[in-house]
Amino acid sequence: MKLAGLWRLLAIGVALMAWLDPPVSVRTVPPVPIDVFVTEGDEAAARALITAVDRNLPTHVTMAAPQLTRSDRPAPCTPLRPCVVMGEASDRVRLPADALGRVVLVTLPTVTSRGARVTQLTTSPTHQLGAAQATVTVESRGLTGERGRITLTQAGLPAGSADITFTNAERIEATVPWVPSEASPAVLRASVEVLEGDPPGRQSSAASGVEAEGTSPGPAGPSTDADAVSVLVPVRTTPWPVLVHEARPSWATTFVRRALEDDPRFAVSAATSVAPGLTVERGRASASRHPLSELALDDTHVAIVGAAEQLSASEVTRLKRFVRQRGGALVLVPDREWSGPVTTLVPGRWPLVASAELRRIGPLSGREWLLAEQLGPGDVPVLSDGDRVGATVTAMGHGLLLVSGALDAWRFRGDATAWNQFWVRLLADVAGRTPDRLQVTLRSGDRAGRFALDVRRRSLVSSPTLEIAARQQCADDAPRPLRVWPGLHLDQFRVEVEAVARPCRVTVTAGADATSVMMPAVDAAPSLGAQTLVAWGPDVTRAGGTHVETGAMGLTEFMTSLPVPEAVDEVRYPMRSPFWMVVVLGSLGIEWWLRRRAVGR
């Protein structure tokens, strides 16, 4: 009976403690959880690697169960937890940009030792009326000396190609020209394939890996989606407005203007002061307003100024605002040394160098040059020959400043082919980097299935009563208004759009300005290149993440390098555990059994 009483007292004591529910303070080190994602097809190699790493896993690190993902779908890494992505194509998995610093990529070796794939695709500013350039990065294994072909496609149609020769460097960057065939945004796809055969008489460049000319051999077979990269490329369909201003007639500026007038990508308007009170106008120039007025500059992408030494201080101030605030491109084309207020715009020093013999820099030749000296780190030479710099581009605020030092190169332009090509290509690249007055940037969808449009109106003319509106139209459906949210600044706005399974057009209007953007279907939305919230694997290392090529040692080092969290005091309630219910019921059961046994005796 005494033993039965002890069990009864134990049950009563546990019940009393549960009623009191006393708290207990415990000092613990919180664990560091790590999410693990494995690309499909690499499960076996990942399992072996996880087993090897788990033996040396630090005590403060816990690895979650591996989850399968695909190289063409974003891995749901979060910015608050370290994330490990394993697979042969781990650097092809799309990742949230705000989580890149806590991501480690683990490249798993595969049985196949030969192959090639595209890992990166970037494009120059593109215009539907002219050719553009795409830079394609190709990685290869076991193909040294063999030939391949990079193909660009747009809407399923060939848009450009280049033949390459694989080198032992295992990475090739090729420049592929292409002509956009549709409006913005164009989906450009780059793929690579290995070619069979080695026809005689074919020339190649071993340094760049790009074939020069010759008859191409037949392809070894079609490339797969895993070997290709697709990006959304903004394509401009309307000409770039260009304003040419000459305070006096200048031949250097005149021939630049004539080169642009022959290119349909530019809409040129010009005003030349030939005498006091007498101005000769061309194109869209209007006598009702000053050529360098705020209204004239507000409608312009590129302003080309000749005879800049005659600019007034107010005109120079207005041009600075045009570059910094409006985001335009200012091009200074002199025919004599710099002087006057414009010298506050010109970077560095530009001493005059004259000689009786022609001095050639790049495609231009002349006897009189202004050669740049004492340039800053932001002044980029665009016309140079060794230490001689004849033209520079400088980023100023939201815009660009292009300064030329070729004074009399227009005299020695020959048939003008090289002259025209140099200026047209240079100014097309500069104009392509200038924003419209109403700029709409498409951001990628998040995990909630939404896209975002960042709207910004860059203008020299303030408009406090400006109305911003947005509407979405899918196929033949009626337009649906969208809510416009204010941004961080007065000229910034944001529009959120639900992702749908079919392409839709979103039109944003701000006063007299209107811009349309095509929203890709959610099932076929590619990455958006450098402007996206979803980034590719190569961006991980640039954001502070880690890329482990092979083996468990690098991954173990990453796990060990994770800082141990500080110990924290946790308040726990041990009596709330269901274990004590088992103790109470067990104690009462034993007490009942002992009493029945004693009665039976």
Secondary structure by P-SEA (a helix, b strand, c coil): caaaaaaaaaaaaaaaaaaabbbbbbbbbbbbbbbbbbcccaaaaaaaaaaaaaaacccccccccbbbbbccccccccccbbbbbbccccccccccccccccbbbbbbbccccccccccccccccccccccbbbbbbbbbcccccbbbbbbbbcccccccbbbbbbccccbbbbbbbbbbccccccbbbbbbbbbccccccbbbbccccccccccccccccccccccbbbbbbbbbcccbbbbbbbccccaaaaaaaaaaaacccccccccccccccbbbbccccccccccccaaaaaaccbbbbcccccccaaaaaaaaaaacccbbbbbbbbccccccccccccccbbbbbbccbbbbcccccccccccccccccccccccccccccccbbbbcccbbbbbbcccccccccccaaaaaaaaaaaaaaaaaaccccbbbbbbbbcccbbbbbbbbbbcccccccbbbbbbbbcccccbbbbbbbbcccccbbbbbbbbccbbbbbbbbcccbbbbbbbccccccccccccccccccccccccbbbbbcccaaaaaaaaaacccccbbbbbbbccccaaaaaaaaaaaaaaaaaaaaaaac
